[in-house]
Amino acid sequence: MIPAEIIAQKRDGNPLSRENMKWFVESFTSGELPESQMASMLMAIYFNGLTEDETFALVEVMIASGEKLDFSQTTTPVVDKHSTGGIGDKISLILAPLLASAGLTLPMIAGRSLGHTGGTIDKLEAIPGFQAEVPLPKFKSWVDQIGCAIIGQTGEICTADKKMYALRDVTATVQSIPLICGSIMSKKIAEGINGLVLDVKTGSGAFMKTMEQAEQLGAWMKKIGTAFDVETDIVFTSMNQPLGQYAGVWCEVQESVDCLKDRGPKDTMDVTLALASKLMIQSKKAVDEKEAIAQLNRLISNGKAFDKFVEMVEIQGGDSSILEGNPCPPSDTINFYASKEGIIQSMDTEKIGWGMVEMGCGRKNPNDLIDFTAGVEFYHKIGSEVKKDEPIARLFNSNKSGIEKALIQFNDAIVLGDEPQDNKLILGSL
């Protein structure tokens, strides 16, 4: 096969055969094709998209490029959850132990901060001793023992995707729906799961800014799940404002503990229960959402969900004794004040996210260190009435200059006006 001919075929908008797609990706993964040719292919896909058959072939070759977890001997349903990313999105930390306490198995492979959004693994690594980078056999043994574990993305699974994603990141081809779907779904299918729920976020702080984009992404991922025998539910949620009262690093671990202790913010629990109930129904643990939510609330109120979180932290080497304390006290705190009296009309959540990156909650460069102490406490969100000079949010970290840079972003991001506002959180499902 001649790589330039295959690239030209895609460039001209013609579909590739499954054989050509697989050969091209395999050759790049093995090092036979240079990055320049894969970069050209990615750009051709970005502009021309992929057919259903091409997408399925891409997912197949990505899965085959690495290891695949095998839970065929597991007697409980094996499921997972994925979010397309947002600010204050700590759902995985709550959902994994909650569902494991309900008798489900969750081998969760999660990400680090990406762009303006926070990373599940960065938050968990704020727990002293927590191990998130381990070989797959160790990860599987943890899941087999207690029903859940959360580790970072590994090159052992979907090796092709890891190489391709690194190239997408530097060639401005991340925002391609078939490539996003292929990347997400190949890794989830390789976990050996039989059920999946996807939290597809839309709004100012999401990668999918419009509901139309979110629905297109959700429909594709559901289609891929069905093709690979993974029952897949999609829940669309709003990211027009941060989720929860806190967003950041250690502070999100603390808020996750609050949720598992039945004292968490309503919006965070509403999204958690909407997603978790889908997996309870898939797994035949409940007949409908009402029954599922009732069971999940009981597991929180009787302490079993929090106990499972402690168990997960401990098996992964973390110090559970500090979960209700603060091993990461910030040295600097500055409030963001209302410039006038009014009602919060909107929050540009992406700008807030970039402000938080300046504070150390994310990375501007791949080797940047996360500031575990960094975060924001939101006193008011969309629809809240505030007085002039009233604090809207409290910003904290261990680098005051980072907070000062973030305040500039916050000033542009939060709009005050006179009209009452509502912000619907759960936008639908598929």
KEROKE-370749 format. One record per residue (C-alpha): residue number from 1; residue in three letters; x, y, z. Coordinates in steps of 0.05 Angstrom, whole numbers, m for minus. Example, Ala and Ser with C-alpha at 12.3 -4.5 7.8 and 13.67 -1.06 7.14 Angstrom:
BEGIN
R    n  res    east   north      up
R    1  Ala     246     m90     156
R    2  Ser     273     m21     143
***
This chain:
BEGIN
R    n  res    east   north      up
R    1  Met       0       0       0
R    2  Ile      24      70     m16
R    3  Pro      12     119      42
R    4  Ala       7     181      m2
R    5  Glu     m48     149     m44
R    6  Ile     m89     132      19
R    7  Ile     m80     203      45
R    8  Ala    m102     231     m22
R    9  Gln    m163     187     m22
R   10  Lys    m185     215      46
R   11  Arg    m164     286      26
R   12  Asp    m211     283     m33
R   13  Gly    m269     261      11
R   14  Asn    m271     188     m10
R   15  Pro    m282     133      42
R   16  Leu    m224      87      60
R   17  Ser    m233      12      61
R   18  Arg    m227     m22     129
R   19  Glu    m162     m53     105
R   20  Asn    m132      14      86
R   21  Met    m153      46     152
R   22  Lys    m125     m10     194
R   23  Trp     m60     m14     154
R   24  Phe     m48      61     160
R   25  Val     m59      64     235
R   26  Glu     m20       0     248
R   27  Ser      38      25     206
R   28  Phe      40      91     244
R   29  Thr      36      56     312
R   30  Ser      94       9     294
R   31  Gly     137      68     270
R   32  Glu     136      50     196
R   33  Leu      99     113     177
R   34  Pro     128     181     198
R   35  Glu      88     232     239
R   36  Ser      83     277     178
R   37  Gln      40     227     141
R   38  Met      m5     213     200
R   39  Ala     m12     289     211
R   40  Ser     m35     295     139
R   41  Met     m85     239     149
R   42  Leu    m112     270     213
R   43  Met    m122     337     178
R   44  Ala    m159     301     121
R   45  Ile    m204     267     171
R   46  Tyr    m215     333     208
R   47  Phe    m242     366     144
R   48  Asn    m278     306     113
R   49  Gly    m300     264     172
R   50  Leu    m306     188     173
R   51  Thr    m361     141     151
R   52  Glu    m392      92     200
R   53  Asp    m351      36     171
R   54  Glu    m286      76     175
R   55  Thr    m301      96     247
R   56  Phe    m313      24     268
R   57  Ala    m248       3     233
R   58  Leu    m211      58     270
R   59  Val    m239      35     337
R   60  Glu    m221     m38     321
R   61  Val    m149     m22     304
R   62  Met    m141      23     365
R   63  Ile    m166     m33     411
R   64  Ala    m121     m84     378
R   65  Ser     m60     m40     385
R   66  Gly     m55     m52     460
R   67  Glu     m76     m96     518
R   68  Lys    m149    m110     534
R   69  Leu    m174    m124     604
R   70  Asp    m213    m189     613
R   71  Phe    m267    m191     665
R   72  Ser    m303    m251     635
R   73  Gln    m296    m289     701
R   74  Thr    m328    m232     740
R   75  Thr    m399    m249     763
R   76  Thr    m421    m176     773
R   77  Pro    m437    m127     717
R   78  Val    m374     m91     693
R   79  Val    m389     m18     676
R   80  Asp    m358      50     670
R   81  Lys    m373     124     662
R   82  His    m340     178     620
R   83  Ser    m348     253     620
R   84  Thr    m328     299     562
R   85  Gly    m299     347     614
R   86  Gly    m317     408     654
R   87  Ile    m302     454     713
R   88  Gly    m316     425     782
R   89  Asp    m332     357     751
R   90  Lys    m315     309     807
R   91  Ile    m368     258     791
R   92  Ser    m321     198     780
R   93  Leu    m295     203     851
R   94  Ile    m366     195     877
R   95  Leu    m396     149     825
R   96  Ala    m343      94     825
R   97  Pro    m347      76     900
R   98  Leu    m422      88     901
R   99  Leu    m436      37     846
R  100  Ala    m384     m12     873
R  101  Ser    m421     m10     940
R  102  Ala    m484     m29     900
R  103  Gly    m450     m91     873
R  104  Leu    m424     m67     806
R  105  Thr    m352     m72     781
R  106  Leu    m318      m8     755
R  107  Pro    m249     m11     723
R  108  Met    m243      64     712
R  109  Ile    m186      93     671
R  110  Ala    m189     168     677
R  111  Gly    m152     229     650
R  112  Arg    m110     287     674
R  113  Ser    m126     360     662
R  114  Leu    m139     377     589
R  115  Gly    m141     448     564
R  116  His    m185     489     612
R  117  Thr    m216     427     645
R  118  Gly    m192     392     708
R  119  Gly    m168     320     712
R  120  Thr    m195     264     756
R  121  Ile    m125     235     765
R  122  Asp     m94     302     786
R  123  Lys    m148     307     840
R  124  Leu    m137     237     867
R  125  Glu     m62     246     869
R  126  Ala     m73     303     919
R  127  Ile     m87     246     968
R  128  Pro     m19     230     998
R  129  Gly       8     163     973
R  130  Phe     m47     151     921
R  131  Gln     m22     109     863
R  132  Ala     m54     123     796
R  133  Glu       2      99     750
R  134  Val       8      23     756
R  135  Pro      13     m37     709
R  136  Leu     m53     m65     684
R  137  Pro     m47    m131     723
R  138  Lys     m42     m92     789
R  139  Phe    m101     m49     768
R  140  Lys    m143    m110     752
R  141  Ser    m125    m143     818
R  142  Trp    m150     m81     855
R  143  Val    m216     m82     816
R  144  Asp    m224    m157     828
R  145  Gln    m213    m148     903
R  146  Ile    m259     m89     919
R  147  Gly    m301     m75     857
R  148  Cys    m270      m9     835
R  149  Ala    m205      28     823
R  150  Ile    m186      90     784
R  151  Ile    m120      97     747
R  152  Gly     m91     144     694
R  153  Gln     m91     131     620
R  154  Thr     m37      80     603
R  155  Gly       1      65     539
R  156  Glu     m14      m9     551
R  157  Ile     m86       3     528
R  158  Cys    m100      31     458
R  159  Thr     m27      47     442
R  160  Ala     m47      74     374
R  161  Asp     m94     125     406
R  162  Lys     m40     150     453
R  163  Lys       7     164     395
R  164  Met     m48     194     352
R  165  Tyr     m74     238     407
R  166  Ala      m6     268     420
R  167  Leu      m3     287     346
R  168  Arg     m75     313     345
R  169  Asp     m58     358     403
R  170  Val      m2     394     364
R  171  Thr     m37     394     296
R  172  Ala    m103     427     318
R  173  Thr    m144     365     300
R  174  Val    m171     350     370
R  175  Gln    m240     378     353
R  176  Ser    m261     323     305
R  177  Ile    m323     284     326
R  178  Pro    m302     217     294
R  179  Leu    m232     223     324
R  180  Ile    m260     242     392
R  181  Cys    m309     183     389
R  182  Gly    m255     135     367
R  183  Ser    m208     157     422
R  184  Ile    m260     154     479
R  185  Met    m296      91     458
R  186  Ser    m235      49     441
R  187  Lys    m206      59     511
R  188  Lys    m272      44     544
R  189  Ile    m285     m19     503
R  190  Ala    m214     m43     518
R  191  Glu    m230     m40     593
R  192  Gly    m272    m103     582
R  193  Ile    m337     m70     604
R  194  Asn    m407     m89     584
R  195  Gly    m442     m24     604
R  196  Leu    m425      49     597
R  197  Val    m456     117     612
R  198  Leu    m429     180     579
R  199  Asp    m437     249     608
R  200  Val    m436     294     547
R  201  Lys    m430     365     570
R  202  Thr    m450     426     530
R  203  Gly    m447     501     543
R  204  Ser    m394     554     556
R  205  Gly    m347     509     594
R  206  Ala    m353     447     550
R  207  Phe    m315     426     488
R  208  Met    m383     418     454
R  209  Lys    m410     489     458
R  210  Thr    m479     475     428
R  211  Met    m532     422     441
R  212  Glu    m529     404     367
R  213  Gln    m455     387     373
R  214  Ala    m467     348     437
R  215  Glu    m523     308     407
R  216  Gln    m481     291     346
R  217  Leu    m424     267     391
R  218  Gly    m471     228     436
R  219  Ala    m505     193     377
R  220  Trp    m439     171     348
R  221  Met    m413     143     414
R  222  Lys    m478     105     426
R  223  Lys    m473      77     356
R  224  Ile    m402      53     369
R  225  Gly    m421      23     436
R  226  Thr    m477     m16     404
R  227  Ala    m431     m42     348
R  228  Phe    m382     m68     400
R  229  Asp    m434     m99     447
R  230  Val    m427     m47     502
R  231  Glu    m495     m22     526
R  232  Thr    m487      53     523
R  233  Asp    m529     109     553
R  234  Ile    m518     183     540
R  235  Val    m537     238     589
R  236  Phe    m531     311     566
R  237  Thr    m513     360     621
R  238  Ser    m500     435     624
R  239  Met    m431     465     634
R  240  Asn    m455     537     632
R  241  Gln    m428     545     703
R  242  Pro    m381     504     747
R  243  Leu    m409     441     779
R  244  Gly    m413     441     854
R  245  Gln    m392     493     905
R  246  Tyr    m318     479     895
R  247  Ala    m274     471     834
R  248  Gly    m199     457     837
R  249  Val    m156     400     862
R  250  Trp    m157     378     935
R  251  Cys    m220     418     948
R  252  Glu    m256     373     898
R  253  Val    m234     312     937
R  254  Gln    m263     344     999
R  255  Glu    m329     359     963
R  256  Ser    m331     287     938
R  257  Val    m325     263    1010
R  258  Asp    m382     311    1029
R  259  Cys    m425     280     974
R  260  Leu    m410     209     998
R  261  Lys    m427     233    1069
R  262  Asp    m495     259    1046
R  263  Arg    m478     332    1053
R  264  Gly    m456     350     983
R  265  Pro    m484     404     937
R  266  Lys    m549     388     901
R  267  Asp    m524     399     830
R  268  Thr    m466     351     839
R  269  Met    m511     298     868
R  270  Asp    m564     308     814
R  271  Val    m513     293     759
R  272  Thr    m482     235     798
R  273  Leu    m549     202     809
R  274  Ala    m573     214     737
R  275  Leu    m511     178     711
R  276  Ala    m507     124     763
R  277  Ser    m581     106     756
R  278  Lys    m570      90     682
R  279  Leu    m517      39     701
R  280  Met    m562      10     756
R  281  Ile    m618       0     705
R  282  Gln    m570     m29     653
R  283  Ser    m544     m78     705
R  284  Lys    m614    m100     725
R  285  Lys    m603     m74     796
R  286  Ala    m664     m29     788
R  287  Val    m724     m27     742
R  288  Asp    m727      49     735
R  289  Glu    m693     114     754
R  290  Lys    m736     124     817
R  291  Glu    m717      55     845
R  292  Ala    m644      64     826
R  293  Ile    m638     132     860
R  294  Ala    m672     106     923
R  295  Gln    m622      48     927
R  296  Leu    m563      95     915
R  297  Asn    m586     145     967
R  298  Arg    m592      88    1018
R  299  Leu    m520      68    1004
R  300  Ile    m498     139    1018
R  301  Ser    m540     148    1081
R  302  Asn    m518      81    1111
R  303  Gly    m445      97    1099
R  304  Lys    m429      40    1052
R  305  Ala    m412      85     993
R  306  Phe    m362     126    1035
R  307  Asp    m332      61    1064
R  308  Lys    m320      37     993
R  309  Phe    m285     102     975
R  310  Val    m239      93    1036
R  311  Glu    m226      21    1014
R  312  Met    m208      45     944
R  313  Val    m161      99     970
R  314  Glu    m127      50    1016
R  315  Ile    m117      m6     965
R  316  Gln     m86      46     918
R  317  Gly     m36      67     972
R  318  Gly     m71     131     994
R  319  Asp     m75     158    1065
R  320  Ser    m149     153    1082
R  321  Ser    m140     185    1150
R  322  Ile    m137     254    1120
R  323  Leu    m200     250    1077
R  324  Glu    m239     295    1123
R  325  Gly    m180     340    1139
R  326  Asn    m138     384    1094
R  327  Pro     m67     360    1077
R  328  Cys     m62     416    1026
R  329  Pro     m77     482    1060
R  330  Pro     m68     542    1013
R  331  Ser     m22     599    1033
R  332  Asp     m59     652     992
R  333  Thr    m133     671     988
R  334  Ile    m166     728     951
R  335  Asn    m241     741     941
R  336  Phe    m273     761     875
R  337  Tyr    m324     815     889
R  338  Ala    m387     839     852
R  339  Ser    m372     904     815
R  340  Lys    m445     926     822
R  341  Glu    m512     903     849
R  342  Gly    m550     854     805
R  343  Ile    m567     782     786
R  344  Ile    m514     736     757
R  345  Gln    m536     729     684
R  346  Ser    m481     683     658
R  347  Met    m414     652     673
R  348  Asp    m363     640     617
R  349  Thr    m341     575     648
R  350  Glu    m284     565     598
R  351  Lys    m253     631     619
R  352  Ile    m262     611     692
R  353  Gly    m226     546     675
R  354  Trp    m168     582     642
R  355  Gly    m163     627     703
R  356  Met    m159     564     746
R  357  Val    m103     538     701
R  358  Glu     m65     602     718
R  359  Met     m75     585     791
R  360  Gly     m44     515     783
R  361  Cys    m107     473     776
R  362  Gly     m85     452     706
R  363  Arg     m25     454     660
R  364  Lys      m5     505     608
R  365  Asn      54     460     589
R  366  Pro      57     383     593
R  367  Asn     110     384     648
R  368  Asp      77     436     692
R  369  Leu      64     415     765
R  370  Ile      m6     416     793
R  371  Asp     m16     459     856
R  372  Phe     m57     412     900
R  373  Thr     m78     471     944
R  374  Ala    m109     510     887
R  375  Gly    m184     519     877
R  376  Val    m245     564     879
R  377  Glu    m305     566     926
R  378  Phe    m366     594     891
R  379  Tyr    m412     633     938
R  380  His    m459     652     882
R  381  Lys    m476     624     812
R  382  Ile    m525     639     756
R  383  Gly    m591     669     782
R  384  Ser    m561     692     848
R  385  Glu    m574     764     870
R  386  Val    m512     799     895
R  387  Lys    m498     868     925
R  388  Lys    m441     913     903
R  389  Asp    m375     891     935
R  390  Glu    m405     825     958
R  391  Pro    m357     766     948
R  392  Ile    m380     720     890
R  393  Ala    m322     671     897
R  394  Arg    m261     656     939
R  395  Leu    m197     638     901
R  396  Phe    m140     603     937
R  397  Asn     m73     570     922
R  398  Ser       0     575     941
R  399  Asn      20     626     888
R  400  Lys     m13     694     896
R  401  Ser       8     718     826
R  402  Gly     m32     660     796
R  403  Ile     m94     684     833
R  404  Glu     m84     755     808
R  405  Lys     m81     729     736
R  406  Ala    m143     688     748
R  407  Leu    m182     748     775
R  408  Ile    m174     781     706
R  409  Gln    m208     721     674
R  410  Phe    m263     720     727
R  411  Asn    m277     794     716
R  412  Asp    m290     780     642
R  413  Ala    m327     715     655
R  414  Ile    m382     734     704
R  415  Val    m438     780     678
R  416  Leu    m486     817     723
R  417  Gly    m554     844     701
R  418  Asp    m626     854     722
R  419  Glu    m662     793     693
R  420  Pro    m679     730     734
R  421  Gln    m641     671     706
R  422  Asp    m647     596     709
R  423  Asn    m596     544     688
R  424  Lys    m624     476     671
R  425  Leu    m573     422     690
R  426  Ile    m598     356     661
R  427  Leu    m613     370     588
R  428  Gly    m636     302     564
R  429  Ser    m613     231     549
R  430  Leu    m603     183     491
***
